[in-house]
Amino acid sequence: MLNKVRATAEKFTDVLAKLFAQVGFKAEYLSFLGLLAAILAGLTYSIKGEVGLYIASVLVILSGFFDMLDGAVARATGTADRLGSFLDSTMDRFSDSAIIGGLILSGRVPIELGFISLIGSLLTSYVRAKAESLGLEMSGVGLVERGERILIIALSGFLKAMDIGIWILAVLSLVTVVQRILYVYRRLR
């Protein structure tokens, strides 16, 4: 859904990646910082009131930013490889779980919707990974990829509308899973 915006953002991240590469920053550091920001976001949701919500939303955006930047740094330094890709994807699932888990445990969202959102987010990524392991290109398939999910969570926090945001995330994640399953089914049939 954000593929057009992503192309513009990649130009910006490529410039930043070159700067990070020049000072010796490694892609793994950025992946770790993204995970750390996600864990802190999940923990920060437990701070009562709007302050906790705003700080967590900033940390969610920061986590997504580091996730965007780590791949660009790997490409800029010539260190992009399968192991890095595997570790990045795994840390992204931990990050998703920390953020949504933090929302659930803090009581900011209904437990049922939180779990549906978490399951939808994890399945969205799993279906993509499995399809790509079978040789299919999955970029841009479905309504909400990770970038969109991060934006939904962060924006609903900034707007003090987590209940609405978690509904949107739950529904769109499950719709995306179905879209991806149907796409793969048609391609492999």
N, C-alpha and C positions, 0 to 999 in steps of 0.2 A: 504494500500500500504506500509506503514511504520511499519507494525505489527512486523516484525523481528527486526527492529531497536528499536521499542518501548519496546520489551522484555528486551533488553540490557539496555536501558535507565531507565527502571523501577528498575533494580538492583541498579543503581546509585542513583535514586531518593529515593529509600527505605532507603539507608544509610543516605542521607541528611535529610529525613523525621524524622528519629530517633533522629538526632541531634537537629532539630527544635523542636521536641516534648519534648526533655530533657530540653530545655530552656524555655518551656511554650508557644511556638508559636502555635496558633490555625489555623486550616485549613481556617476558615473564613477570617483571616487576609491575608492569601496568595491569596485567591480569590479576595479580595478587592485590594490588591497590583497589581494583574494581570489586573484588570479592570482599575485601575489608570494608569498603564503603557500603556495600550491600548489607553486611552483617551489622554494621553500626546503624544503618537505616532501620533494620528490623528491630534492633534494641531501642532505638530512639522513639519508635512509635509508642513505647510504654510511658513516655513522658506525657503527663496529662496536659490537656489544653492544646491551643493552636501552635504554641512554640514547638512542641514535640512534633507535630504534624508538618510544620514548615521545615524544620531541620531535617527530618526524615526525607521529605520530598527533595530537598537539595542533595542529600546523600544518594538518593535513588538516581537522580540526574548525573551526579558525579560518577556513580558506578557504571552507568551506561556510557558515559564519555570515555572512561578508561577502557571499557570493553571495545569501543569503536577504535580507539587509538592503538591498542595492543597489536592488532593485526597489521596496521599501517607501519608500526615500528618494525615488526618482524620482516615485512617486505622491504622496508628502507635499509635495513641492516643485512639483508640477504639470509636471515635466519629462519624464515618461514619454512616449517616442515610438518610432517604428519603428527609427530609427537606434540609439538606446540599447539596444533589445531585440536588435538584430542584433549590436552590439558585445558585449553581455553574453553572448549565446549563444556567440559566437566565443571569448571569453575562457574560458568554461566548458570548451570543448573543449580549449583549450590547457592549462587546469588539470588536466583529467582525464588528458591525455597526460603532463604533467609528473609527476604523482603515480604513475601506473602505470609510466611509463617509468623513474622513479627506483627503483621496486621491482625492475624487471627488471634495470637496470644495476648495482644494488647487490648482486645475487645473492641477495636475500632470498626471491625466488620463482622457480620454474622458468620459464625463458624461454618455453616453449610456452604455459603457462597464463597468463603475463603478457600475451602477445600476443593470446590468445583473449579475455582480459578486456578488453584495450584495444579490440579490434575490436568486441566486444559492446557496450561502453560507447558507443563512437562511433556504431555503427549504431543503438543504442537512441535516441539523440538525433537522428540523421539521419532515421529513419523518422518520428519525431514531427514534426520540422520540415517534412518533405515533405508529410505528411498535413495538417498545419495550413495549409500553403500552398494546399492543395486544398479548404480550407474545413471540415475536420473538427476537432472538439474532441478532444484527446488526453490531457488531464489525467486522471491516475488509471488510464490503460490500461496494463496490464502489471504484473508483480510488482515491478520495481525501477526507479524513476526516479532522478534524480541524487542526491537526498537519501539514499535507501536505499543507493546505491553508496558514497557518502561514509561513511556509518555502518558499512557492512561493512568497509571498508578501515581506518577508525580503530579500531573495536572489535577487529578481529583483531590490530591492532598492540598495543593495550593489553593484550590477552590473550596476547601472544607466540605467536600462532597464524596467522601470515601465510600459511603453506602451506594451511591450511584455509580461511582467508578468501578467498584467490585462487581456490580451487576453487569456493567458493560464488558469488563474483562472476562467474566465467566461466560457470557453468551458468545462474545466474539472469539474467544479461544476455542470453545467447542465447535463453533461454526468453521473455524480454520482447520481444526482436526478433520472434520467431515470433508471439507473442500480438498484437503491434501490426500485423504484416503481415496476419494473419488478420482482425483488426478492420477494417482499412482495406479489405481485399478485400471483406468482407461489406457495408460501407457504400457502396462505390463500384460494386459489381456491378450 
